[in-house]
């Protein structure tokens, strides 16, 4: 029996297949939904890459009429190549989901009531929630007898204190409209908390951690004694760090200005903040950190500026979160940028000796996750960790499925 894990995004779907008994990975896959002319309009093609733990990598173009059909077709390939079948059934499906609000703060079995809760928050995460609901519907169609389990990115922040999640706005906005800081990337931050404790050989309950999840979407969390005490993302995934195409934290007066004085309609502002800002907006070149590093090295001034703005915000955030914790035992870098960019880690840690952070330049350049990159005498350790959201989802899906079966 297997556990299928789905991580649905607006333009791609990552999935992984795990053995139910051992949680060993049997295959990973990526469904690229940008390969065709216009999937959103119900036409075009998608590209599937499937990497079994044993055997050759499979790549295939899928003729599909839309997102739902693309996911169903990709799951059909799993059956076609024998990774799931009547002899090797999918026992449970686990989904990474973005927002459960205050109603859902732990892994849950997905039913119509849970779907309705998810749907209520679509306007807060428009790039993620519709995709997640489509993926749920597709996996229900492909595996009608397998229970569906959801892990919510907001769940890890259930114990953040009110001082950290209440905005300085009329309190009625929180009471009546639910406007508060929620935090996101919780599944990644939860995994890194466990993995950092394992790497340091100490219980998580003894550690003060700052975890920087840096990728196309980015956030940082302060973790004290294994519990998140604040996260840089807020009411929506727009707040906090500068990101690939998202702006991160900006002066709200700017938004009022461009609407009032420049006549920018709210729909265009929404698109700009989500899809035309961040690294792409500043550089005018790309949202891909690797491409910007190459362009900056070749002399592209705005690519260099975008990297500098990004690094400045990472460094400033690390400092503020260490202050919240009152000290630091380890700084963790994870996510596509955090794990792979030695330049970002080096520049973000430069000058942080006052916080007990000393990066070893050679370790930073040579070692790959999972690794301790700190200098030998550094009071705080600096860890690069390959995040395993899929493993966390598989583990919790197994727990809920086993409990339901019992």
Secondary structure, 3 states (H helix, E strand, C coil): CEEEEEEECCCEEEEEEEECCCCCEEEEEEEECCCCCCCCCCCCEEEEEEEECCCCCEEEEEECCCHHHHHHHHHHHHHHCCCCCCCCCEEEEEEEECCCCCCCCCCEECCHHHHHHHHHCHHHCCCCHHHHHHHHHHHHHHCCCCEEEEEECCHHHCCCCHHHHCCCCCHHHHHHHCCCCCCCCHHHHHHHHHHHHHHHCCCHHHCEEEEEEECCCEEEEEEECCEEEEECCCCCCCCCCCCCCCCCCCCHHHHHHHHHCCCCCHHHHHHHHHHCCHHHHHHCCCCCHHHHHHHHHCCCHHHHHHHHHHHHHHHHHHHHHHHHHCCCCEEEEEHHHHHHCHHHHHHHHCCHHHHCECECHHHHHHCCCCEECECCCCCEEEEECCCCHHHHHHHHHHHHHHHHHC
